[in-house]
């Protein structure tokens, strides 16, 4: 018989230093998407250009940021500012 021990750990998310919020446009009809950009205007412009070329009419603009997940009891979980 084998016994197991489970350890429950709390986790924390920290934004990756220097990783800014990024944006991309996505067509909801043909599912094409732009490359990610630093400003939402570039993602929106891609949507308009794609509409002109494809005649697709439904879009989303997504914003995202990269994070690290670490156990809260880990010394690296809390980053100094």
C-alpha angles and dihedrals in degrees: 000000000000124000126206133202120210122205118198114207133189115226134205132202122221126185111246107253111255093011106126126196110278130201136208135177123229130194111226093201105050097012094232113149139195126241112263119273139194095239132040092232090070092053091047091049089053088054091053093047091048090050090053093050100039105024088230110149109190122078145161129203113210128200121202141171131195119245137183120223118211135166109262091231090058116103089226092054093085113055120202115238 
